[in-house]
Each structure stands twice: as structure tokens, then as C-alpha cells.
Amino acid sequence: AQKITQTQPGMFVQEKEAVTLDCTYDTSDQSYGLFWYKQPSSGEMIFLIYQGSYDEQNATEGRYSLNFQKARKSANLVISASQLGDSAMYFCAMRDNTGGFKTIFGAGTRLFVKA
Amino acid sequence: KAGVTQTPRYLIKTRGQQVTLSCSPISGHRSVSWYQQTPGQGLQFLFEYFSETQRNKGNFPGRFSGRQFSNSRSEMNVSTLELGDSALYLCASSPRLAGYEQYFGPGTRLTVT
């Protein structure tokens, strides 16, 4: 069955340091996509980064990179040089074709960036 | 290019009533997906519409329904509201069906009393 697990309910990081948010997934499909979204207190979901299951290189988007380890079924988000504006909820998500293309989300990790 | 818009932003309804939420996707996007977000259940997929047809559906009762118009705008309807329907309802648009990149709107916060 499809499942996304985020084991860190909350994380603290010092401004300008890097932080890794963990995500593991489970799917029986060979073809799937993994995503990370940021949700500030305003509620809007902001797309950050995408990794396809067949992509050999780890995805990067500016200060965001996705550490994709297929054999371990993990897709951790790395934020480099944290900024105060990075404080938000972060959701890992997966989209595959199990029962039709649907996106499932993890429970989220709340990141607090300290000045 | 304008983003995804959702109306209304906030809504208070009474148990037993029905409600209709609206979502206007980014211009040119033909796929609209709806999600429910609650503190207890997190983010859950409701359904996806593409070219006026429902393509995928999550595990929600039949009280939750939707439709999409020829201009890709979508509406979601919840009938016979229950207290547990209180949630943030998010819609997301994508240029194509099952597209990996989804752009979310600001959400409609529904409170059922």
C-alpha cells in the first residue's frame, strides 16, 4: 500500500545552517514521483522540488536538494543556509498509479529556524 | 500569470447544510485536484478533474462531489455537513492530468458548527 512517513514532527535549526528533513515512502509501483511542499502559516502549499523514480541524479532547486535513496525508499529534503523565512510546515508527498494517480502526503515536519 | 484562486477564503456553516467551494486554476491548466487538510487526518486527496471529467477519486463519502467547467474552473460541493468536515480545503492545478507539479491555491477554511 502507498505510504509516506515523516518521523520528525518538529525540527529546530540555526539560521545559516543546513537541515535535513526525513521522508520514507512505500509503493509497489516502479514509476512514481516524490515531492516536497512548504506550507507557511498562511496555509498555501508551495511546491519546492520533485524527484522521479527513474531519475538518476538527485534533484536540486536553489537551496533545496532531495537526497533520493531508492533502495532505502527514502527521499530526504536538505535545505542549505537556512533562513528565518524557512520556518514552516514541510510535507513530503508521493504520486503513483496505485488505484489511479493520486497524491498522498506525509504528516509533515514543522521547521523552526532560530536567529 | 495569476495563481490559483479559491473562493471563499473562509466559511462558517451549520450541520446539515450544504456548501460549494470554487477554484480557478492557473490559466492554461486543465487539471484541478482537491484536498482536505485536518489536524487529525492531515492532507487527503479528494478528487481530480481534467477536461470536465473526474479522473481520480479518494476515499470520501458520496456527500463530497465536484465538477469542472469548460474553462477549467472547478467547484466542490459537500452536502449534509458534519462537524468533521471542518477543514482547510485546498485545490491545486496542473497543466496536465496526473502532472507532477501542482500549484496550490490559498485554500478555503470551512468551519461547521
Interface residues (C-beta under 8 A of the other chain):
Chain A: G33 F35 Y37 S42 G43 E44 M45 I46 F47 Y50 G52 F91 A93 R95 N97 G100 F101 K102 T103 I104 F105 G106 A107 G108
Chain B: S33 Y35 G42 L43 Q44 F45 E48 R55 N56 K57 G58 L88 L90 A92 L97 A98 Y100 E101 Q102 Y103 F104 G105 P106 G107 R109
